[in-house]
């Protein structure tokens, strides 16, 4: 028996005020992007139209250099499932039409979503972005649109998410959650981080932890807003882009605040579109920024134009396929407890498992490829990805 100086009673008394650290991980599939389409332009064929326009735009000689087989996978994806997450936009991309026009669009888009669900053609994730709470007029208009949309839709389907833009205070999050309580449904929403006040409150505290807490379990995501945020920081138009250091700071804050909460992160958009004479520039810019987001741990981003789907999937697929061999080797070594050139921790094993799950979910890798490479099936990967300690 080893001698000790501390009694169990002393240890229990001193540590009594400590609580167990609770951490959670997002459950289910995260889309690789969110496609924003103004509500007035959403029609029955919108999802297929985006895929067809993206396919028709492909000119391999104008695309960045891709690993072998990636372009074929991209083309198959555009035929099979061009849009993973659709956001019907009633905010910046939509504008401020007359009230009767917005009322009509709110009801008609809800009927379209219901039709897509009935026909089995809805994207895996979908929803709407309402107007902000910046002013009383915007707040009332946004909530009326939400009310009309949800009333016309009827039962809230799985996969529905509401985007809450330009949040500036915890009060706005609390009130929005209380509004959703009035619908009597377990509605979820994502917060757009696109104001300086959504990063640091006026009192100097980080804002996001209080936002997530105020959501009372309803907040599923934090989406970065490139242009409103950089403008709010006082950057000139030429410096308003995703790779600016101001954006990196905001994203790092988002990562730190959301870690272990189960809340997902999404990067913003680029307005350099691959159209006309600037198709190559647009594709090069989009591809580079998507890869940069992935390398910084943001596995989702915004797409504003159908032709951006080409470089979205090209960048995502290249990222996962190029990293698969090294990630599989490290994961196998960890699972088999084999010594190698890298000694990984359990947290890294979680990240490696999540890497392969995301790759399978989006179509970058096939389940059989992953099982052959790692020796693990999907169930084993999910177990590792959510294991704590």
N, C-alpha and C positions, 0 to 999 in steps of 0.2 A: 504494500500500500504506500503510495506516494504522499508525502506530507504537503499540505497547503496552508496558507495563512488566512484565506478568506472563507467564511462559512457560506453555505448556500443561501441562508437567510439574509446575510449582508449583501450578497450579490443581487438577490431578488429585490431588496429594498432600494438599492441605489439605481437599478435599471428599470424600476417599475414604470416610470413615466415615458419610457420609450415604446414605440409601437412598431409593428411589423411593416416593412416597406412593401406596399402593394404596387406591382407593376403589371401592366396589361399590354397585349399586342393586338394590332388590327386583325380582325377575323374575316376570312373570305378574300375574294379577288379584288385587287386594286387595278383600276383601268390605267393604261399607259398615258392617257390624255383625256381632256375634256374639250369637246368641240362646241364652240359658242355660235349659235345661229339666231339672228334676230327673229323674234316671234312672228313678225309679219311675213317672213320668208319661209317659214316652216310649212311644208306641204306633205301629202301622204307619201311621196317618193323621195323625201329629202335624204334619208339614210343611204338608199341605193344610189341616188344621184351623186352624192359625195364620193362614193366608191368608184362609180363609172367615170366621173370627171378626173379623179386621181389616176386611174388606170390609163385613160386616154392621154394624159399629160406626160407619161413616162418617155423620156429620151435618155437612154443609158449614158450617152456620151456627155451629158450635162450634169450627171450625178457625181457625187464624190466617189472615190474608189471604194468598192465594197468587197467584203470577203466572198469567196465562191459560194454560190447557192443562195445568198441573201436576197437578191432581187427576185428570184423565183418565189421565195417564201412571201415577200412583200406583195407580189401580184396575187398570189393565192389568198392572202389575208384580205386584200381589197375586194376580192370577189365574195369571200365568205362572210367577213365581219368588218366592214370598213370603219365603223364607229363603235368604240367601246363605251363611251360616255357622252351623251348629248345634253347640252344645257340650252333650253329655250330661253332666249335672252329678252327680258323686258327692261333692261337698264341701259348702259351706255351704247351698246350696239343697236338698240331699238329706238331710242329717242323719246320724244314726248308728243305723241299724236293726240288727237281729241279723245276725250274719255270714252265715247261710244266705240271708237276704233279699238282702243286697248281692251275694253270689255269684250268685244267680239273676238279679238285675238286670244284672249285668255280662255274663253269657252271653246273656241274651235281647236286650239292646240291641245287642250285636255281631251277632247273627243278623238283627236288623232292618236294621242298616246294610248287611249283605251282601245282604239282599233288595232294599233300595233301589237298590243299585248294579246288581244283576242286572236290575231293572225300569227302570233309567234315570231314577229319580225322586230320587236323592240330591242334596242341595244341592251347589253347587260346592266348598264346604269344610265339614268336619265333624270331630268328634273327641270327646274326653272330658276332663273335669277330674277329676283324682284328689285324694285327700286330701293335706294338706301333710306335711312332714317335721318338724313341730313336736315331736312326741313319738314314742317308739318304737312305741307302739300305732297311732298314726295312720299312721306311715311303713309299717309292715308291712301294715296294712289297704289303704292306697293302692296299694302295689306288688302285692298279691294281686289287687285289682280290675283293675289294668292287665294283669296276667298272664292272668287269665281272659278278659278282653275280647279281647286280641290273639290268644290261642290259639283262641278260638271264631271270630274273624274270619278267621283263616288268613293268606293273603297280604296284606300291608299295601298298601292301595290309594293311588293319588295323591289328595292333598287331605286326608289324615288328619293331624291335629295333636293333640298332647297338651298340656293346660294344667297347668302346675306352679305351685301357689298358695303364697302367704305365704312366699316365699323370704327368708331372713335372712342367708345366708352363701354365700361362693363354694364352700365344701366341699359344701353341699347340691347346687349345680349340677353340680359335678364328679362326685359320687356318682350323681346321677340319670342323667347321661350314661353312666357306666359300667354302670349297670343296663340302659339301652337297648342298650348294646353286646352284652349277653348274649342279646338277641333276634336278633342277627345281621342286623338290618335298618337301613336308613338312616332311622330314625324321627326326626321333627322335634318340637320342643316350643317352647312360648311361656312366658315367665316373667311371672308376675303381680307387678307392682310395687305392693305394698300394705302394706309395712312400712317404717318409717323406716330400718331397716338396709339395705333394698334401694336406698336413695338415697345415704346416707352411712354408710360402715362405722364401727365403733367407734373405729378409729384415725384417723378424720377424712378418709379418702380416698373419692372417689366409687366406689360399688360396681358400677355397671352395666358399665363397661368390663371389669372382671375377670369378671363373670358371663358376658358374651358370649364372652370368650376361653375360659373354662372349658367352655363348651358345645361347643367344637371343631367349629363349623360347623352344629351341630344347632339352635341358637336362631334361630327365624324371626320372633318377635314379642315385644314388651313390652306387656303389657296393664295399664292402671292400675286399681287397686281403690279406689274412692272411699271406702267407709265404713270399712274396716279401716285405711286410711291416715290418714284424718282423726281417727278414734278414737285411733290411735297417737300422733297429734300433740297429743292432749289436748283436742280441740275438743268443745264441747257438741253434743248431738244436733241442735239447731236450726241449727248452723253446719256440719254435715256435708253438704256439697253440692259439686257439680263446679265451681261458679264461685268457690269460696273461694280466697283467695290462697295458702293452703298447697298446694292442688292445682295451682295454676299453677306454683309453684316446682318441685314434683315433675315435672310434665310438661316444663318447660323443661330440667331435668336429663336426662330421658329423651331429649328431642330432641337435645341436644348430644352425649350419649354414643352414640346410635345413628346419628348422621349419618355417611354414607359406609360403613356396615357392611353394608348390605343387610337389616338387621333392621327390621321394620315396627312401627308404633306404633298402639295402640288406646286410646281413652279409656274411662272407666268408665261407670257406669249412674246413673240417677236412680230412686229408689224412690217418687217421686210418680206414681202410676199413674192413667191416664185412665179411671177406672171410676166407676160410680154417679154421685152428685151432684158429684163432682170431675172429671168427664170434661174439661170445658173447661180447668180448672186444670192437669190432668195433661198435656193436649195442648200448652197454651201453654208449660208448663215444659219439656217434652221438646223441642219445636220450638226454643225459644230456646237450650237447652243444646247441641243437635246443631249448630245454626248456629254457636254460639260455638266448638265443637270444630273445625269445618271451618275457620273463620277463623284458628284457632291452629295449623293444620297437622296436626290429628288427623283422619284421613279414615275412621276406623272407631270404633265404640263398642259398648257393650253394650245389648241390649234384653232386658227381663225379662218382658214381657207381650205377647200378640198385638196388642193395640190400639195399642201403641207403634209397630208397623210403619207405621201411617198417617202419623204425624208424622216417623218416621225418613225414609221415602222422600220425603215432602213437603218436608222441610228440605233433604235432599240434592239433590233435583231443582231446587228453587228456587235454591239456591246456584250450581249449575252453569249453569242457564239464564240467571240474572241476570248472571253474570260472563262469559258466552260471547263477547259482541260485543267487549268491551274486550280480552279475552285474545286473540281472533283477530286483532284489529287490530295488537296489539303483536307477535304471533308472525309475522304476514305481513311487518311492517316489518323484523323481525330477519332473516328468511330472505332477503328481497329486498334487504337492506342499504339500506333507505330511511330517510332522516333524518326524524324526527318529534318529537313533544313529549316522548317518553321514550326515553332511550338505554339499551337493555338489554344485559346481559352474557350470556355463554353459559350461566351457571348459571340465569339467569332464563328463558332459552329452554328449558332442561330442565324447569323448573317449569311453564311454560306448556304444553309438550307433554304432561307428565304430567296436567295439569288435564283436557285433552281425552280422554286415554286412560281416565282414571277415569270421566269422564262417560259415555263410550260403554259401558264395562264394566258399569255399573250400570243403564243405560237412560235416563239423564237426557237424553242427546242421541243422535241417530241418526248412524251413520257418514257418511251422505250430507250431513247438516247440517254436520258438522264439516269435511268435505272442501271443501264450498262456501265455508264461512266462512274457512278457513285456507289453502286451496289445497294441503293436504297429505293424503295417504292415511295409513292406519294404519301402514304400514311406515316411512314417512318420520317420522311422529311418534315411533315407538319408537326410531328411530335418534337423533333429537334428544334424547330423554329419557334415553338412556344414554350420550351423548357426554361425554367429559371434556375439560377445557381450555377 
